[in-house]
Amino acid sequence: MKATIQDVLDDITSVNTPSSRRTRGLAVLEQQLALACAPNIEDDTMNVFLELQDTFECNVSSRALYWIQIVMPQIESLGSGKGLASKDREAELHTICAQLHQLLSIVQGVVLHHEPSKAFLGRRYSLEILTALLTTSRHTPMINHEVGAENLVKSLSPDKSLSIAHLSSAVLDSLLCILVDSSPALRMFEEVNGVQAVVKILKRAGTPREVRMKCLEFLYFYLMDETGSLGSLSTGSASQSTPSSVPIYATEHPRTYTPETKNLSSPTFGSFQLIILLRFIFHVFVTIQVNYVIFVFHIYVFSCQPQEQRQYPSPLSH
């Protein structure tokens, strides 16, 4: 496994690697992570994989950041219309975005299983790169993983069913995995102006609906009280505190815009479970809001009708 991961990481990060070879390398790396996560009690593949993440040769997160830094100027150039002809430029940009999307999906899996990688990506250097990538992703198109460069014209057609993903969504998902259950990473994300970057993507006129929903989902997570998730990190001494007290690390870095933090008595969740719960709550909230808007619209239409044309519901018979 060590030799395989080293070789594919070299293929992914090398500037001289052909695009097709980099795509194969990403597929192999994704397969290695999937094998490590497969539930098999008699197999220690996961332990081996996590031990390799402790080595600089095989650490996925650090090598991913290196390649992201290399490819960001290229995305800016292709997205602004400089260089290649229109069709070639769109094909190359689509390929790079698809590769970045797959790489970030792999990083998410590593972060949820390897705590040192999560801590590394929560530092200033890492969050600055991811925030810059989020800002750069505004130039990128929707991604269809099921088509190749030769069928790009079909993938860029008005049929929205073919557009299944966007690079901004992958960056936001990665940030969620990094920031959840990590107050220091949240504070650092604020310092690198990450929240402003998310809001700019949300307010941008050309932002796809899927990305807007993802931005709202991220901001909903960000505005939640941190005390509930931070409670899972507290030591045994914290359990002896009074119900009205809060963890010391929550009071050292209070948010400037929130009211006084309150201790939550509800049980805490793991990183993956919390993300799933947040998505469910958010979509329920959006559904309620949409139904409310429809209801208000019907009331408005009814009120605009002349008095003689209004149809009132018949009274209930008792």
N, C-alpha and C positions, 0 to 999 in steps of 0.2 A: 504493500500500500504506500509506503514512504516514497519509493521510486516513482510510482504512478502519479502521486500528487505533485511531487517536485517537477516532473516532466510537463504535466498539464499546466501548472502555474507558470512555468517558463514560456510555454506556448501562448498562454493568455496575455502575459505582460510584455512580451517582446514586441518591439516596434516593427520588426522585420517579419513577423509571423503573418502568413496569408490569412485572409478572413475566414476561409473555409476550414483551415486548420484550427484557428481560434474557436470556431463554433464547435468543432469536434472535441476540443479540449474542455470546453464548458460542459458539454454533454457527459464526458467521462467524470469530471469533478462532481457534477450533480448526481451521477450514478453512485460514486463513492460515498457521498453523504447519505443517499437513500439506503444503501446497504448497511451503513453504520447505524441508521435509525430503525432498521427492521427489527421487530420484536423477536429476539431469539435468545433465550436464557443461556444456552450453552455456548454462545458465541460472544467473544470479547471485542468484536469489531469496533463498537462505539468507544470503548476504553482506548483502543489503539489510535483511533481517529482523534480523540481528544488529547492524547499524549503528543501526537504529531502537531497539534495546534499550539503546543507549548514551545515548539522549535521555530526558529526564524526561517528555516528553509521551506516549511510546509504551512505556515500560518496564512490562512486564506484572507483574513481581513486586511492585513498590512499589504499584501500583494495586490488586493483589489483596489485599495486606495491609490497605490502607485499607478495602476493602469488608468484609473479614473482621472488622475491629474494629467496624464498624457493625452487622453482622448477629448477632454473638455474643450481645448482650443479648436480642435477639429470640428466638434459639434457646432461651436459658435460660427466658424467659417462656413460650414455647409448650410446651416440654418439661415444665415444672412444672405445666401445666394451668391457667394464668391467662389471662383474656381471653376469647377466642372460644369458641363452642360446640365440642363435642367433634369433630364431623366436619369443621368448617371449620378448626379448629386443626390436626388431623392432616393435612389437605390442604395447608395453608400450610407446615407444618413439613417435609412430604415434598418440596415444591417447592424450598424453600430448601436442603435437604440435597442434592438432586439438582444444583442449580446450583453449590453449593460443591464437590461431588465433581467436576464437570466442570471447574471453574476450577482446582482443585488438579492435575488431570491435565494441564492446559495448562501450569501452572507447572512441573511435573516435566519436561516436554519442553523448556521454556526453560532450566531449570537445567542439563540435560545437554548443552546446546549453547552456553550463554553463561556463561563463567566469572565475569564481574563480578556477574551476578545470583546465581550460586551463592555468591559471597563475601558479597554483601549479605544474603542470607537466612541466612547463618551467623553474623551478628552478634547481639548480645544483644536488641536491639529486635525483630528478626524472630523469633527463636526463642522469645521470651516470648509473642508473639502466637500462634504455632503450638502451643506447649505449652498455652496457655489454650484454644485451639480443640479440642485433643485432649481436655482435661478436660471441656469443654462438650459434646462429641460423645456423651458417655455418655447424654444425654437423647434422642438421635435414633433414629429407627426405621431398619430396613433400607430400601434404595432400590431401586425398580424403574424403570429408565430408559425402559422400553417402554410405560408407561401414563401417562396424564395425570391431572389432578386429578379429572376426572369419573369415572374408573375407579379411584379410590383405594380404595374399599371392596373391590374385587377384589384390588388389590395388597396389602392388609393382611390378606387371608384367611390361614388356617393353612397353605395350600399354600406350603411353603418354596421351591419351585422358582421362584416369582415374585420372591423376595427375592434380588437378585443382588449387592448391594454395601452398604457401610456407610461413613459419613463418617469414622469412626475409621481404617479401612483406608486411605483416601485420604490422611489426615494422616500416617500412619506411612510410607506410600510416599514422600510428599514429603520427610519428614525423612531417609529413607534416601538419597534423591538429593542432599540438601544435605550430609549428614554424611560420606558416603563420600569417601575420599581427602582429608579435611580435618581434621587434628588440632586446629587452633584452634577450628573449629566444634564438635567433640566436647567440648572443654574448656568452651566456653561453654554447650553444652547441659547439661552437668553442673551448671554454676553456676546455671542457671535452674530446676533441679530437674526437668528433663525426664525423666530416668530414673525418678524416683519416680512421675511421672504415668503412664508406660507400665506400671509395675508395678501401680498402682492400677486401671487399666483391666483388666489381666490378672486381678487377684484379685477384681474385682467380680462378684457373683453373677449379675447379669443380662446380662453381656457375651456377645454371640453367639459361636459357635464359630469363625466365620471371623475375627473380630477377635482372639480368643485366639491363634489360629495366627499371625496377623500380629504380635502382640506378642512371641511366642516367636521368630519369625523376626527381629524387630528386635533383641531382646536377644542372640540368637546373633551377629548382626553386631557389636553393641556390644562384646561380650566377646572378640572376636577380637583377636589381636595386631596393633597398628597398624603395626608396622615394615614389613610386606610392602607395604601400600598406600602408605606414606609414602616408600618407596624410589623410587617413580616420580617424586617431586618433587625428589629430590636433584640437586645439580649435578655437574659433572664431577669436582670435588674429592672428592666422596663416593665415587666409583668407585675412588679410589686408596687408600682406607682399608683396614685389615685386616679379615678376615672376622668377627672378634669384635666389631668396633665397631658402634655404632648411630648413626643421624642425630642431630645435636645437638638438633633440635626435638623428637625423641622423648624425650630425656632431660630436657629443660626442663620438660615437662608429663607426668611419669609418672603412671599410674593407681595409686591408693592400694591397690587390692585385688588387683592382679595380681602374679605373680612377676617376677623380673628379665626384661626384654625380651630376646628373642633375634633376631638377624638372620636373615632368611629368604633362602635361596638360590634359591627358586622364582621364576619370572618374574612380573611384576606385570601386572595387568589394568586396563582402563579402567573407568570408573564403571559403565556399563551392563552390561558383561560380568561385573563382580564381583557386581552385584546378582543377575543370572541364576544365576551359580554358587552364590551363597549360598542362593537359593531351592531349587535342586536338591539341595544337600547337606542342607538342613533337612528337606525332604520325605522324603528317603531315611532320615534319622535317625528321623523320626516313624514311618515304616513299620516300621522295625526294632523300635522300642519297642512299637508296637501288637502285632506278632507275638509279642514276648516276653511281654507281658501275657496274651495268649491262651494261650500255652504254659503259663505258670504257673497260669492258671485251670484248664486241663485236668488238670494234675498235682494240684491241690487237690481237684477233683471226684473223681478216681480214688482219692485217698487216703481220701476220706470214704465210699467204698463198702465194704460188708461184705466180708470176705475171700473168702467163697464166691461173691460176685457179680462179682468182678474178672475181667476178661478180659485175660490176658497175651498178647502177641504170640508166635506160634509160633517156635521156634528155627530158624535158617537151616540148611538141609541142606547138607552138604559133600560 
